[in-house]
Amino acid sequence: ELESAQGQVVISNLVLDLTSQLFNALGASASSQVKQLDRFWRSPDLQKFGTFQFVLMSLNVPETKLIMDAVVFIAVASCMNA
């Protein structure tokens, strides 16, 4: 579990660095409405559903709420078992 959490931190930092570099390279045009490169960051659904469920929904994965509820349930049950 610790390795998983550490991996999430590393991946999150890498993605943030990569997107920052992308937007820095493209300049102001990166946030233009025409290119819509920032459409996911501006989506109100991101705050409503959270990162993981939002990504699954963006990929058109069916039953994302059920999937996330199962993941949370398994995580909580695992913590209680530890």
Secondary structure as UniProt FT lines:
FT   HELIX           2..26
FT   HELIX           27..31
FT   TURN            33..35
FT   TURN            37..42
FT   HELIX           44..49
FT   HELIX           51..58
FT   TURN            59..60
FT   HELIX           64..81
//
